[in-house]
């Protein structure tokens, strides 16, 4: 097909086929190249944030090592916090722990199986504010709710 036919003139099937072949085809290779370039760009441009983490250990109830001071907090199912049979508020444990910061310390959080997870996380947050590097969790099946 050399020139366009005027409107209303007859066009042969061979001319139609030639016209369809003349359309430009979109190549797949350039699209794949663009996708890989975008992938590389986002891989290089992405910044990964390092989050500050606190070591936590789940333990069975066992004897602690003698070379460290051990502070054992008991959290009952009502969310009350005890240290050496005395009830403390969550905020008070910050000062209690910081008062013993001169010695290496192991902090154990003993909790009842029915303790709310939010209460445990709140205690861990306050221990983190006090500068405790790690907390050992002990699930105590025999921990009775302390009554005053």
Secondary structure by P-SEA (a helix, b strand, c coil): ccccccccccccaaaaaaaaaacbbbbaaaaaaaaaaaaaaaaaabbbbbbbbbbbbbbccccccccbbbbbbbbccccccccccccccaaaaaaaaaaacccbbbbbbbbcccccaaaaaaaaaaaaaacccbbbbbbccccccccc
